[in-house]
Amino acid sequence: MEQERHHDPVVVAIERVLEAERAAETRLQDCRQQADALVTAARERAAAIIRRADARITNLHTAYLNKVSTEIAQLSDPPASGGEVGVRDDAELAAAVQRLAAKLTGAT
């Protein structure tokens, strides 16, 4: 009787369908694992890019703050020749700082 069942076309077709479903489920799980690995790798790369960008932005801000501080110090320090101070009052100093800020930011 067992041999007759294996030769029955309906049984053979059902077995093929069941085997195809098992194979498809296995392939689907493999694809999900590959997709998860790709997403994880992409997130790690994105996090690394963000860290590098943040570090570069911080370095750029620090450099500009140092440049502005140096320029302000030069504007407010008396000349080395011992002559008269180039900036005579607070209003003139404020105007010089505004001009420097405009120059550094590209504003007119």
C-alpha positions in Angstrom: 0.0 0.0 0.0 2.9 2.4 0.8 4.3 2.0 -2.7 1.0 2.7 -4.2 0.8 6.0 -2.4 4.1 7.1 -3.7 3.0 6.5 -7.3 -0.3 8.3 -6.8 0.1 11.5 -8.8 -1.9 13.5 -6.2 0.3 12.4 -3.4 3.4 13.1 -5.4 2.1 16.6 -6.3 1.3 17.4 -2.7 4.8 16.2 -1.6 6.4 18.5 -4.2 4.3 21.4 -3.1 5.2 20.8 0.6 8.9 20.5 -0.3 8.8 23.7 -2.4 7.1 25.5 0.5 9.9 24.3 2.9 12.6 25.4 0.4 10.9 28.8 -0.1 10.6 29.3 3.7 14.3 28.5 4.1 15.2 30.9 1.3 13.0 33.6 2.8 14.7 33.2 6.2 18.1 33.5 4.5 17.0 36.6 2.7 15.7 38.1 6.0 19.0 37.4 7.7 21.0 39.0 4.8 18.7 42.0 4.8 19.2 42.4 8.6 22.9 42.2 8.2 22.8 44.8 5.4 20.7 47.2 7.5 23.0 46.7 10.5 26.1 47.5 8.4 24.4 50.5 6.8 23.5 51.9 10.3 27.0 51.4 11.5 28.4 53.2 8.4 25.9 56.0 8.9 26.9 56.4 12.6 30.5 56.6 11.6 29.8 59.3 9.0 27.8 61.2 11.6 30.7 61.0 14.1 33.2 62.2 11.6 31.0 65.0 10.4 30.4 66.1 14.0 34.1 66.1 14.7 34.9 68.1 11.6 32.2 70.7 12.5 33.5 71.0 16.0 37.0 71.5 14.6 35.8 74.1 12.2 33.9 76.0 14.9 36.9 76.0 17.2 39.1 77.3 14.4 36.7 80.2 13.6 36.3 81.1 17.3 40.1 81.2 17.7 40.4 83.3 14.6 37.7 85.7 15.8 39.3 85.9 19.2 42.7 86.7 17.6 41.2 89.3 15.4 39.4 91.0 18.2 42.5 90.9 20.4 44.5 92.6 17.6 41.8 95.3 17.2 41.7 96.1 20.9 45.5 95.9 21.7 47.6 99.0 21.4 50.0 99.1 18.5 53.5 97.7 19.2 55.1 100.9 18.1 53.8 102.7 21.2 51.7 105.1 19.2 48.1 105.9 19.8 45.5 103.1 20.1 43.7 102.4 16.8 40.4 101.9 18.5 39.4 105.0 20.5 36.1 104.0 22.1 33.6 101.2 22.7 31.5 102.3 19.8 34.4 102.1 17.4 35.4 98.7 18.8 31.9 97.4 18.4 31.8 98.7 14.8 35.2 97.0 14.1 33.9 93.7 15.6 30.8 94.0 13.4 32.9 94.5 10.3 35.1 91.5 11.2 32.0 89.3 11.8 30.6 90.4 8.4 33.9 89.6 6.7 34.2 86.2 8.3 30.6 85.2 7.5 30.6 86.6 4.0 27.8 89.2 4.9 28.0 92.6 3.4 
